[in-house]
Amino acid sequence: MNVVAAEPIIAWQKHEGRRVARVKGHDVILCENCGFRHVLPVPDEAQLEPAYRDLYYSEAKPSFLAHAGEDQDWAALGQTDRLESFEKQLGQGRRRLLDIGSGPGFFLHTAQARGWEVLGVEPSRQAAAHARSLGVEVVEGFFNAETAAGLCEFDAVHMNNVLEHVPDPAALIALARDRLSPGGLICIGVPNDFSPFQIAGRASTGAGEWWVVPHHHLNYFDFATAAALLERLGFRVAERTTSFPMEAFLMMGEDYTGDGELGRACHKKRKRFDLALEATGLRETRRAFYRALADVGLGREAVVIAVKP
């Protein structure tokens, strides 16, 4: 994995931009037309559908469901943060939630327990079955024009760890926008990639761009590009937040890149950090801390909440 010193401008179909990385035969460019970094060539949906429908949680992420269940006490903190933000901005009586790429259903379950009317759309058979076991309603399949046509309007649309996987993020967001009621909210959560801490972590470890995984992540966002995409599609950005900057461990000598066991150990440390603040009544301090990190482009994920006019 390497980056060439004098990066060329690369064009492919409607995409053109300066190369920022080259990994396993795939170029990653900062696309002038799309406004964010993505791989070239861009695969079409037909190439991706079998993997996400049948294989993602059994082959690409075989431990994900088990780890998600183990982590749920911690993950519920972030889920509650987002839901409370939705509730504050929407006001009373607006509690219809669509979760696109709902995975194992934990976000839907947390929302339903708070009184939301929830629906998930999830391509993975395994994940959809898990979500249903939690008692939430899930449409099994991809969110596309056919799926969307049969849905009502929603007050909030949530997409967490989805946009990095799809060939055309703008088209997906536009389709979701059409299912939002006026004044409704969209919340996207994506990995915060090519961030300052990643660049520093790469320099500290010599590990290369470990976050570039072109067979799974087609697109690479940061706060600026994620917010700009939403604004280009007619949304008004209302809030930015993030999660613990995992790359900080690299600069403290714990190189978890390529070491799954150490990566899980570092993950448990960041869980303890968040849970300790919660246990001592410092929820708002934790939230303010992550909003402050987001303001300077730091944190492991870029979470952006925006309003449909």
Long-range contacts (C-beta under 8 A, 24 or more apart in sequence): 1-208, 1-209, 1-210, 1-212, 2-208, 3-209, 10-40, 12-40, 12-41, 12-42, 13-41, 13-42, 15-40, 15-42, 20-194, 21-209, 21-212, 23-209, 23-212, 23-213, 23-214, 24-214, 24-215, 26-214, 28-212, 28-214, 28-220, 34-169, 34-170, 35-225, 35-228, 35-229, 35-232, 36-169, 36-219, 36-220, 36-221, 36-225, 36-226, 36-228, 36-229, 37-193, 37-194, 37-219, 37-220, 37-221, 37-225, 38-218, 38-219, 38-220, 39-214, 39-217, 39-218, 39-219, 42-167, 42-218, 43-167, 43-218, 44-167, 45-142, 45-166, 45-167, 48-165, 48-166, 48-167, 49-123, 49-142, 52-123, 52-124, 52-142, 52-165, 53-123, 53-124, 53-125, 54-124, 54-125, 56-124, 56-127, 57-124, 57-126, 57-127, 58-126, 60-216, 64-104, 65-104, 65-126, 65-127, 65-130, 67-264, 68-103, 68-104, 68-106, 69-104, 71-271, 72-106, 73-275, 74-271, 74-274, 74-275, 75-106, 76-106, 76-110, 77-274, 77-275, 77-278, 77-283, 77-286, 78-243, 79-106, 79-107, 79-110, 79-111, 80-110, 81-241, 81-287, 82-107, 82-158, 82-187, 82-303, 82-305, 83-110, 83-111, 83-114, 83-116, 85-239, 85-305, 86-155, 86-156, 86-185, 86-187, 86-305, 87-114, 89-185, 89-238, 89-305, 89-307, 90-155, 90-156, 90-183, 90-184, 90-185, 94-155, 94-156, 94-181, 94-184, 95-155, 96-152, 96-153, 96-154, 96-155, 96-156, 96-181, 97-154, 97-155, 97-156, 97-157, 97-158, 98-151, 98-154, 98-156, 98-157, 98-158, 98-176, 98-179, 99-157, 99-158, 99-159, 99-160, 100-143, 100-157, 100-158, 100-159, 100-162, 100-172, 100-176, 101-143, 101-159, 101-160, 101-161, 101-162, 101-165, 102-127, 102-128, 102-131, 102-136, 102-138, 103-127, 103-131, 103-160, 103-161, 104-130, 104-131, 104-134, 105-130, 105-131, 105-132, 105-133, 105-134, 105-136, 105-138, 106-134, 107-158, 107-160, 108-134, 108-136, 108-138, 109-134, 109-135, 109-136, 112-136, 119-151, 119-154, 121-147, 143-172, 143-175, 143-176, 144-175, 145-175, 148-175, 148-176, 148-178, 148-179, 151-179, 152-179, 153-179, 153-180, 153-181, 153-184, 154-179, 154-180, 154-181, 154-184, 155-180, 155-181, 155-184, 155-185, 156-180, 156-184, 156-185, 156-186, 156-187, 157-184, 157-185, 157-186, 157-187, 158-186, 158-187, 159-186, 159-187, 159-188, 159-189, 160-187, 160-188, 160-189, 161-189, 161-190, 161-191, 162-188, 162-190, 163-188, 163-190, 163-219, 163-221, 163-226, 164-190, 164-191, 164-217, 164-218, 164-219, 164-220, 164-221, 165-216, 165-217, 165-218, 165-219, 166-218, 166-219, 167-218, 169-219, 169-229, 170-229, 170-232, 170-233, 173-229, 173-230, 173-233, 174-233, 177-233, 177-234, 177-235, 177-308, 180-308, 181-308, 182-308, 182-309, 183-307, 183-308, 183-309, 184-307, 184-308, 185-238, 185-305, 185-306, 185-307, 185-308, 186-230, 186-235, 186-305, 186-306, 186-308, 187-303, 187-304, 187-305, 187-306, 188-226, 188-230, 188-303, 188-304, 189-301, 189-302, 189-303, 190-219, 190-221, 190-226, 190-301, 190-302, 191-217, 191-220, 191-221, 191-300, 191-301, 191-302, 192-221, 192-222, 192-223, 192-242, 192-297, 192-298, 192-299, 192-300, 192-301, 192-302, 193-217, 193-220, 193-221, 193-222, 194-220, 194-222, 195-222, 195-245, 195-247, 195-297, 195-298, 195-299, 196-297, 196-298, 197-245, 197-247, 197-248, 197-251, 197-298, 198-247, 200-247, 200-250, 200-251, 201-247, 201-250, 201-251, 204-250, 204-251, 205-250, 205-255, 205-257, 207-250, 207-255, 207-257, 207-258, 210-257, 210-258, 221-302, 222-297, 222-302, 223-294, 223-297, 223-302, 223-304, 224-297, 226-302, 226-304, 227-304, 227-306, 230-304, 230-306, 231-306, 234-308, 234-309, 235-306, 235-307, 235-308, 235-309, 236-306, 236-307, 236-309, 237-304, 237-305, 237-306, 238-305, 238-306, 238-307, 239-291, 239-304, 239-305, 240-291, 240-294, 240-295, 240-302, 240-303, 240-304, 240-305, 241-287, 241-290, 241-291, 241-294, 241-299, 241-303, 242-290, 242-291, 242-293, 242-294, 242-298, 242-299, 242-300, 242-301, 242-302, 242-303, 243-270, 243-290, 243-299, 243-300, 243-301, 243-303, 244-270, 244-273, 244-274, 244-290, 244-299, 244-300, 245-293, 245-298, 245-299, 245-300, 246-270, 246-300, 247-300
